[in-house]
Amino acid sequence: MRKSFSWGIQRRTLDGVAVNLPENVKIEHQNRVQSAVTSLKNEAFKKVVLSLKHTVAKSTDPLKILTNLLDEYPQANCYFFHHPSIGTWLGATPETLVSYKDGLLKTMSLAGTKSALADPQIPWGIKEKNEQQLVTDFISKALEKVTGKKPDVGDVETIQAGSLLHLKTSLEVPVDYGKINEVVNELHPTPAVCGLPRQAALDYIRNHENYNRSFYTGYIGVQNPVERRADYYVNLRCLEIDKSNIHLYAGGGITELSVPQDEVQEIENKLMTMARIIT
């Protein structure tokens, strides 16, 4: 997915919608996480992102869903994409993969998740902080590899995206416009959607997720060679619509400190961010 279409619209808050995964799906994902934690403790990789696809019956017109999406997430990069061969996709992503303007490339490390509906003063845990640092270190090294320069790394901050809170670190570095695609290829997929080391995590995902992510965790955006600008976003909060169903996607970063039950709750929280726009 290489192009995005986004609009601005006045803010309207939708009622919260709970997502309760079927019990067998919860158990399967808990077991998958527990297996990953065991592997992370015994094998030479540090993080893997495990996801699932949750399917519900189609009950809302896609354009109504788009309106809800734009109302609910005015600060995210929102898109509606349709092609006869791949169907209809909608999403609202808070994560910038690459933003380039006036010779300066900006990106972000976004990892760690908790609900904004709970007490926002509850401190971040060691697991979330470590996970976010892994992503930051990977991105910093990737940028230096392409540009030959150490990027400026900002402070860790907490941001809100819908009903979720995330840890975020901004990074920026000067680079020639002609190297943008090289940067994108070096960054994608980041540990925020895959893991570390990348190839080991990717192999683990292919062997254990048991479904095709399709465009979920890919990237979407535009590049303007005339103005020498580029904006790409990681396709995180998204859904797929076919003739009869709506497919919701969500995932979570697993480290050796992960608690399986907590990871299931995180998946349900993330699914809720899309489920609330389809009612």
Protein Blocks (a to p, Z undefined) as FASTA:
>chain_A
ZZdcdddddddddddddddddfklmmmmmmmmmmmmmmmmmmccfbdcdddddddddfbd
fklmmmmmmmmmmmbccdddddfklopaddddfbdfbdceehiacddddehjddfkbcfk
bccdfklmmmmmmmmmmmmmmmmmmnopacdddddddddehjaccddddddddddfklmm
mmmmmmpccfklnoccfklmmmmmmmmnopaekjnopacddddfklopadddddfbdcdd
dfkbccddddddddfkbcfklmmmmmmmmmmmmmmmmZZ
